[in-house]
Amino acid sequence: MTTKKLRTGGEVDAWCTKCRLDLTHRIIAMVGDVVKKVECKTCMSHHLYRAPKSERESRAAARAAARSTGEPRAASASSRSGVERLTAAQRAERDQTIAWERAIAGQPSGAFKPYRITLTFGEGELIRHSKFGDGVVAKVIDRGKIEILFKDGPRTMAHGQP
């Protein structure tokens, strides 16, 4: 059996969700080599690609046979670890939380200075803010501003004001 390389604008057999049949579809969207969206050439409806029913049934039979013989299953997209599924924003938030936890871990409550706008702070000092909680001075921006890393993220705050 020869298979042509799939491409946008090409044709593929797929399950039509409207006609409820395996029919020829035009490929309208792909991600890499994977067909994502198709247009039925019979009813002209657009929908996500679904493998033809006959193909899905043969895959299900192969999975059942593999299960009965005890063969290990191939790793699927759903078995990826949670770390792989995190977005960039979620990773950045997680990294900030880890940095905050490392900075304040095991520190006695006496090590935290109460935050006051009149006090001057240096990098690495531990701060206790009445609203934001415990934090650590991540950097001194200038003589009037500092960035404090709190559990919920960094905040730029004033310091050394008369």
VEXNU-198658 format. One record per residue: x, y, z of N, C-alpha, C in turn; residue in three letters; chain. Coordinates in steps of 0.2 Angstrom, whole numbers, padded with zeros to 4 digits. Layout:
BEGIN
(r (X Y Z) (X Y Z) (X Y Z) 'ALA' 'A');
...
//
This chain:
BEGIN
(r (0004 -0006 0000) (0000 0000 0000) (0004 0006 0000) 'MET' 'A');
(r (0003 0011 -0005) (0007 0017 -0005) (0003 0022 -0002) 'THR' 'A');
(r (0006 0026 0002) (0003 0032 0006) (0006 0038 0004) 'THR' 'A');
(r (0002 0043 0001) (0005 0050 0000) (0006 0054 0006) 'LYS' 'A');
(r (0011 0058 0006) (0012 0063 0011) (0006 0067 0012) 'LYS' 'A');
(r (0004 0068 0018) (-0002 0072 0019) (0000 0079 0019) 'LEU' 'A');
(r (-0004 0084 0016) (-0003 0091 0016) (-0009 0095 0016) 'ARG' 'A');
(r (-0009 0101 0018) (-0015 0105 0018) (-0017 0106 0011) 'THR' 'A');
(r (-0024 0105 0010) (-0027 0105 0003) (-0027 0099 0000) 'GLY' 'A');
(r (-0024 0094 0003) (-0024 0087 0001) (-0031 0083 0003) 'GLY' 'A');
(r (-0031 0077 0002) (-0037 0073 0004) (-0035 0068 0008) 'GLU' 'A');
(r (-0040 0066 0013) (-0039 0060 0017) (-0046 0058 0019) 'VAL' 'A');
(r (-0046 0051 0020) (-0052 0048 0023) (-0053 0049 0030) 'ASP' 'A');
(r (-0059 0051 0032) (-0060 0053 0039) (-0067 0052 0041) 'ALA' 'A');
(r (-0069 0051 0047) (-0076 0050 0050) (-0079 0057 0049) 'TRP' 'A');
(r (-0084 0058 0046) (-0088 0064 0046) (-0093 0064 0051) 'CYS' 'A');
(r (-0092 0069 0056) (-0097 0070 0061) (-0104 0072 0060) 'THR' 'A');
(r (-0105 0075 0054) (-0112 0077 0052) (-0115 0071 0048) 'LYS' 'A');
(r (-0111 0068 0043) (-0114 0063 0039) (-0114 0056 0043) 'CYS' 'A');
(r (-0110 0055 0048) (-0109 0049 0052) (-0107 0043 0047) 'ARG' 'A');
(r (-0102 0045 0043) (-0099 0040 0038) (-0092 0041 0037) 'LEU' 'A');
(r (-0088 0036 0035) (-0081 0037 0033) (-0081 0040 0026) 'ASP' 'A');
(r (-0079 0046 0025) (-0079 0049 0018) (-0073 0053 0017) 'LEU' 'A');
(r (-0072 0055 0010) (-0066 0059 0008) (-0067 0066 0011) 'THR' 'A');
(r (-0061 0069 0014) (-0061 0075 0017) (-0055 0079 0014) 'HIS' 'A');
(r (-0056 0086 0014) (-0050 0090 0012) (-0047 0092 0018) 'ARG' 'A');
(r (-0040 0092 0018) (-0037 0094 0024) (-0036 0102 0024) 'ILE' 'A');
(r (-0039 0105 0030) (-0038 0112 0030) (-0034 0115 0035) 'ILE' 'A');
(r (-0031 0110 0040) (-0027 0113 0045) (-0022 0107 0047) 'ALA' 'A');
(r (-0016 0108 0048) (-0011 0103 0051) (-0006 0106 0056) 'MET' 'A');
(r (-0004 0102 0060) (0001 0104 0065) (0007 0099 0064) 'VAL' 'A');
(r (0012 0101 0061) (0017 0097 0059) (0015 0092 0054) 'GLY' 'A');
(r (0015 0086 0055) (0013 0081 0050) (0006 0078 0052) 'ASP' 'A');
(r (0003 0081 0057) (-0003 0078 0060) (-0009 0082 0057) 'VAL' 'A');
(r (-0014 0079 0055) (-0020 0082 0052) (-0024 0084 0058) 'VAL' 'A');
(r (-0026 0091 0058) (-0030 0093 0064) (-0038 0095 0062) 'LYS' 'A');
(r (-0039 0098 0056) (-0045 0100 0054) (-0046 0098 0047) 'LYS' 'A');
(r (-0053 0096 0045) (-0054 0094 0039) (-0061 0097 0036) 'VAL' 'A');
(r (-0062 0096 0030) (-0069 0098 0027) (-0071 0093 0023) 'GLU' 'A');
(r (-0078 0090 0025) (-0081 0085 0021) (-0082 0087 0014) 'CYS' 'A');
(r (-0080 0083 0009) (-0082 0085 0002) (-0089 0083 0000) 'LYS' 'A');
(r (-0093 0080 0005) (-0100 0078 0003) (-0104 0083 0006) 'THR' 'A');
(r (-0104 0085 0013) (-0108 0090 0016) (-0105 0097 0017) 'CYS' 'A');
(r (-0099 0097 0015) (-0095 0103 0016) (-0094 0106 0023) 'MET' 'A');
(r (-0095 0102 0028) (-0095 0104 0035) (-0087 0104 0037) 'SER' 'A');
(r (-0085 0108 0042) (-0078 0108 0044) (-0079 0105 0051) 'HIS' 'A');
(r (-0074 0101 0053) (-0073 0098 0059) (-0066 0096 0061) 'HIS' 'A');
(r (-0065 0094 0067) (-0058 0091 0069) (-0058 0084 0065) 'LEU' 'A');
(r (-0052 0083 0064) (-0050 0076 0060) (-0052 0071 0065) 'TYR' 'A');
(r (-0055 0066 0063) (-0056 0059 0066) (-0055 0054 0061) 'ARG' 'A');
(r (-0051 0049 0064) (-0049 0044 0059) (-0055 0040 0057) 'ALA' 'A');
(r (-0055 0037 0051) (-0060 0033 0049) (-0062 0027 0054) 'PRO' 'A');
(r (-0068 0026 0054) (-0071 0021 0059) (-0067 0014 0059) 'LYS' 'A');
(r (-0066 0012 0053) (-0063 0006 0051) (-0056 0006 0054) 'SER' 'A');
(r (-0052 0011 0054) (-0045 0012 0056) (-0046 0012 0064) 'GLU' 'A');
(r (-0050 0016 0067) (-0051 0016 0074) (-0052 0009 0077) 'ARG' 'A');
(r (-0057 0005 0073) (-0058 -0002 0076) (-0052 -0006 0075) 'GLU' 'A');
(r (-0048 -0006 0070) (-0042 -0010 0069) (-0037 -0008 0075) 'SER' 'A');
(r (-0037 -0002 0077) (-0032 0000 0082) (-0035 -0002 0089) 'ARG' 'A');
(r (-0041 -0002 0090) (-0044 -0005 0096) (-0043 -0012 0097) 'ALA' 'A');
(r (-0043 -0016 0091) (-0042 -0023 0091) (-0035 -0025 0093) 'ALA' 'A');
(r (-0030 -0021 0090) (-0023 -0021 0091) (-0021 -0020 0098) 'ALA' 'A');
(r (-0025 -0015 0101) (-0023 -0013 0108) (-0026 -0019 0113) 'ARG' 'A');
(r (-0032 -0022 0111) (-0035 -0027 0115) (-0030 -0034 0114) 'ALA' 'A');
(r (-0027 -0035 0109) (-0023 -0041 0108) (-0016 -0039 0112) 'ALA' 'A');
(r (-0014 -0033 0112) (-0008 -0032 0115) (-0009 -0033 0123) 'ALA' 'A');
(r (-0015 -0031 0125) (-0016 -0031 0132) (-0017 -0039 0134) 'ARG' 'A');
(r (-0020 -0043 0130) (-0020 -0050 0132) (-0014 -0054 0131) 'SER' 'A');
(r (-0009 -0051 0127) (-0002 -0055 0127) (0002 -0052 0132) 'THR' 'A');
(r (0001 -0046 0135) (0005 -0043 0140) (0010 -0038 0137) 'GLY' 'A');
(r (0010 -0036 0131) (0015 -0032 0128) (0014 -0025 0131) 'GLU' 'A');
(r (0020 -0022 0132) (0020 -0015 0135) (0017 -0010 0130) 'PRO' 'A');
(r (0013 -0006 0132) (0010 -0001 0128) (0015 0005 0126) 'ARG' 'A');
(r (0014 0008 0120) (0018 0013 0118) (0015 0019 0122) 'ALA' 'A');
(r (0020 0024 0124) (0018 0030 0128) (0014 0034 0123) 'ALA' 'A');
(r (0008 0037 0126) (0004 0041 0122) (0005 0048 0125) 'SER' 'A');
(r (0001 0053 0121) (0002 0060 0123) (-0001 0061 0130) 'ALA' 'A');
(r (-0006 0057 0132) (-0010 0058 0138) (-0006 0055 0144) 'SER' 'A');
(r (0000 0051 0143) (0004 0048 0148) (0010 0053 0150) 'SER' 'A');
(r (0010 0059 0146) (0016 0063 0148) (0015 0066 0155) 'ARG' 'A');
(r (0021 0068 0158) (0021 0070 0164) (0018 0077 0164) 'SER' 'A');
(r (0015 0079 0170) (0012 0086 0171) (0017 0092 0169) 'GLY' 'A');
(r (0023 0091 0170) (0028 0096 0169) (0028 0098 0161) 'VAL' 'A');
(r (0028 0093 0157) (0028 0094 0150) (0022 0098 0147) 'GLU' 'A');
(r (0016 0097 0151) (0010 0101 0149) (0009 0108 0151) 'ARG' 'A');
(r (0014 0110 0155) (0014 0117 0158) (0015 0122 0153) 'LEU' 'A');
(r (0012 0128 0153) (0013 0133 0148) (0019 0137 0151) 'THR' 'A');
(r (0022 0141 0147) (0027 0145 0149) (0026 0150 0155) 'ALA' 'A');
(r (0020 0152 0156) (0018 0157 0161) (0017 0152 0168) 'ALA' 'A');
(r (0015 0146 0167) (0014 0142 0173) (0021 0140 0175) 'GLN' 'A');
(r (0026 0138 0170) (0032 0137 0172) (0036 0142 0176) 'ARG' 'A');
(r (0035 0149 0174) (0038 0155 0177) (0035 0155 0184) 'ALA' 'A');
(r (0028 0154 0185) (0025 0155 0191) (0028 0150 0196) 'GLU' 'A');
(r (0029 0144 0193) (0031 0138 0197) (0038 0140 0200) 'ARG' 'A');
(r (0043 0142 0195) (0050 0144 0196) (0050 0149 0202) 'ASP' 'A');
(r (0046 0154 0201) (0046 0160 0206) (0044 0157 0213) 'GLN' 'A');
(r (0039 0153 0213) (0037 0150 0220) (0042 0146 0223) 'THR' 'A');
(r (0046 0142 0219) (0052 0138 0221) (0057 0142 0224) 'ILE' 'A');
(r (0059 0148 0220) (0064 0153 0222) (0062 0156 0229) 'ALA' 'A');
(r (0055 0157 0230) (0053 0160 0236) (0054 0155 0242) 'TRP' 'A');
(r (0052 0149 0240) (0052 0144 0246) (0059 0143 0248) 'GLU' 'A');
(r (0064 0142 0243) (0071 0141 0245) (0074 0147 0249) 'ARG' 'A');
(r (0071 0153 0247) (0074 0159 0251) (0072 0159 0258) 'ALA' 'A');
(r (0065 0157 0260) (0063 0158 0266) (0063 0151 0270) 'ILE' 'A');
(r (0065 0146 0267) (0064 0139 0270) (0069 0139 0277) 'ALA' 'A');
(r (0066 0137 0282) (0069 0136 0288) (0071 0142 0292) 'GLY' 'A');
(r (0069 0148 0290) (0071 0154 0293) (0066 0155 0299) 'GLN' 'A');
(r (0069 0157 0305) (0065 0159 0311) (0061 0165 0310) 'PRO' 'A');
(r (0055 0166 0313) (0051 0172 0312) (0055 0178 0314) 'SER' 'A');
(r (0060 0178 0318) (0064 0184 0320) (0068 0186 0315) 'GLY' 'A');
(r (0070 0182 0310) (0074 0184 0304) (0071 0189 0299) 'ALA' 'A');
(r (0064 0189 0300) (0060 0194 0295) (0059 0201 0298) 'PHE' 'A');
(r (0061 0206 0294) (0060 0213 0296) (0053 0215 0294) 'LYS' 'A');
(r (0050 0219 0298) (0044 0221 0296) (0045 0227 0290) 'PRO' 'A');
(r (0041 0226 0285) (0041 0231 0280) (0039 0238 0282) 'TYR' 'A');
(r (0043 0243 0281) (0041 0250 0281) (0044 0254 0276) 'ARG' 'A');
(r (0040 0258 0273) (0043 0262 0267) (0049 0267 0270) 'ILE' 'A');
(r (0050 0268 0276) (0055 0272 0278) (0062 0268 0279) 'THR' 'A');
(r (0061 0262 0280) (0067 0258 0281) (0071 0256 0274) 'LEU' 'A');
(r (0077 0255 0274) (0081 0254 0268) (0083 0246 0269) 'THR' 'A');
(r (0082 0243 0263) (0083 0236 0263) (0089 0234 0258) 'PHE' 'A');
(r (0092 0229 0259) (0097 0226 0254) (0095 0219 0251) 'GLY' 'A');
(r (0099 0218 0246) (0097 0211 0242) (0098 0205 0247) 'GLU' 'A');
(r (0093 0201 0247) (0093 0195 0251) (0090 0195 0258) 'GLY' 'A');
(r (0088 0202 0260) (0085 0202 0266) (0078 0200 0266) 'GLU' 'A');
(r (0076 0197 0272) (0069 0194 0273) (0065 0199 0276) 'LEU' 'A');
(r (0059 0200 0272) (0054 0205 0274) (0047 0202 0276) 'ILE' 'A');
(r (0044 0205 0281) (0037 0202 0283) (0032 0208 0281) 'ARG' 'A');
(r (0028 0208 0276) (0023 0213 0274) (0016 0211 0277) 'HIS' 'A');
(r (0013 0216 0279) (0006 0215 0283) (0001 0213 0278) 'SER' 'A');
(r (0002 0214 0271) (-0003 0212 0266) (-0001 0206 0262) 'LYS' 'A');
(r (0006 0206 0260) (0008 0201 0256) (0012 0195 0259) 'PHE' 'A');
(r (0013 0196 0265) (0016 0190 0269) (0024 0191 0269) 'GLY' 'A');
(r (0027 0185 0269) (0034 0184 0270) (0037 0185 0263) 'ASP' 'A');
(r (0043 0188 0262) (0046 0189 0256) (0053 0190 0257) 'GLY' 'A');
(r (0057 0190 0251) (0064 0191 0251) (0066 0196 0246) 'VAL' 'A');
(r (0070 0201 0247) (0072 0206 0243) (0076 0203 0237) 'VAL' 'A');
(r (0073 0203 0231) (0076 0200 0225) (0082 0204 0222) 'ALA' 'A');
(r (0080 0211 0222) (0085 0215 0219) (0084 0222 0221) 'LYS' 'A');
(r (0089 0226 0222) (0088 0234 0223) (0088 0237 0217) 'VAL' 'A');
(r (0082 0240 0215) (0082 0243 0208) (0086 0250 0208) 'ILE' 'A');
(r (0084 0254 0213) (0088 0260 0214) (0087 0262 0221) 'ASP' 'A');
(r (0090 0268 0223) (0090 0269 0230) (0083 0270 0233) 'ARG' 'A');
(r (0078 0271 0229) (0071 0272 0232) (0066 0266 0230) 'GLY' 'A');
(r (0069 0261 0226) (0064 0255 0224) (0068 0248 0225) 'LYS' 'A');
(r (0064 0243 0227) (0067 0237 0228) (0061 0232 0225) 'ILE' 'A');
(r (0064 0226 0223) (0059 0221 0221) (0059 0215 0226) 'GLU' 'A');
(r (0053 0214 0229) (0053 0209 0234) (0049 0203 0231) 'ILE' 'A');
(r (0052 0197 0232) (0048 0191 0229) (0044 0188 0235) 'LEU' 'A');
(r (0038 0188 0234) (0033 0185 0238) (0030 0179 0236) 'PHE' 'A');
(r (0027 0175 0239) (0024 0169 0237) (0020 0169 0230) 'LYS' 'A');
(r (0016 0175 0230) (0012 0175 0224) (0015 0179 0218) 'ASP' 'A');
(r (0022 0180 0219) (0025 0184 0214) (0029 0190 0216) 'GLY' 'A');
(r (0033 0193 0212) (0037 0198 0214) (0033 0205 0214) 'PRO' 'A');
(r (0035 0209 0218) (0032 0216 0218) (0038 0221 0219) 'ARG' 'A');
(r (0037 0227 0215) (0041 0232 0216) (0038 0237 0221) 'THR' 'A');
(r (0043 0238 0226) (0040 0242 0232) (0045 0248 0233) 'MET' 'A');
(r (0043 0253 0237) (0047 0259 0239) (0051 0257 0245) 'ALA' 'A');
(r (0057 0260 0246) (0060 0259 0252) (0065 0266 0253) 'HIS' 'A');
(r (0067 0267 0259) (0071 0272 0261) (0068 0279 0259) 'GLY' 'A');
(r (0061 0280 0260) (0058 0286 0259) (0058 0290 0266) 'GLN' 'A');
(r (0059 0296 0266) (0058 0300 0272) (0051 0301 0275) 'PRO' 'A');
//
